[in-house]
Amino acid sequence: MLKKLLVIPFLFFSLNIFSQSESITLISWNIQDFGKTKSSEELDEIAEIVRYVDIIAIQEVVAGYGGAQAVAKLTDILNRKGYTWDYAISNPTNSSKYVTERYAFIWKNKHIKIKNRGRLITELDAVIDREPFLLDFYINKKKFSIVNFHSRPFNKNPESEIKALTTFISDFIGRPLIIAGDFNVNETKPVFDDFKNIGFTPAVNNQKTTLKKVCKQNKYLNHSIDNIFSSKEIDKIESKVIDFVKFCENLEKARKLSDHLPVFLKFSI
């Protein structure tokens, strides 16, 4: 069963994460069509994957009926698995009917605090189809910010959106900032050079994060497009792609959760 495979690899992982109180753990995940299509069983399987981290950044929350409800339900499931969690959901992005989405953050609120519910970066809505969602977090009175971002598809010039986002984040130089999301572009491409030149480092390098529809030659991973970029004020401790599929026979069921794998970052500020 897929659920068993989801839980067992994280037993050591969970103990390791909470051994260092100064560190913060983050998962960024494009959870495909996150809304009414997710059953209670699937939400529980998602919760098993993310329950061990401190902050979850979710892309592709549906803007219509069911999106906000799914985030609230996932948070409730997490609350029943230990720790207390809070969440923030963006307004629908200022996008065309079939493009608009919401973003969400879910976090353990014992040590991590917020002072507002975040905002869509409206300064970018003319140049980015799904303008990013910005939320400030506080731990031990230290502030860090996370931008949650889902670019347009690879065949619709996501590079132009990444360039616009680069210009925006240049105003954050000197402050702890993380950009988490689905960029639809591999982080090795030249469009990310300006990101890197102003001090941002990708969590993972050229690691595939999307799932094929069919496993071929025992391979089920496709494109390297999801990542977490952190400014030089963020001390990266550990990072990885979380492969909850493991075996080809799990692919069909795994794709009911998402067609993307989560990206994990452990860091301190």
DABEL-V230975 format. One line per field, one symbol per residue. burial: + if it has 9 or more other ideal C-beta (glycine too) atoms within 8 Angstrom, else -. Layout:
burial->???
//
This chain:
burial->-++-+++--+--++--+-----++++++++++-+++-+---++++++++++++++++++++++--++++++++++-+++-+-+-++++++-++-+---+++++++++++--+-+---++++--++--++++++++++++---++++++++++-----++-++++++-++--+--+++++++++++-+---++-+++-+-+++++----++++--------+--++++++++-++-+--+-++-++----++--++-++-++++++++-+
//
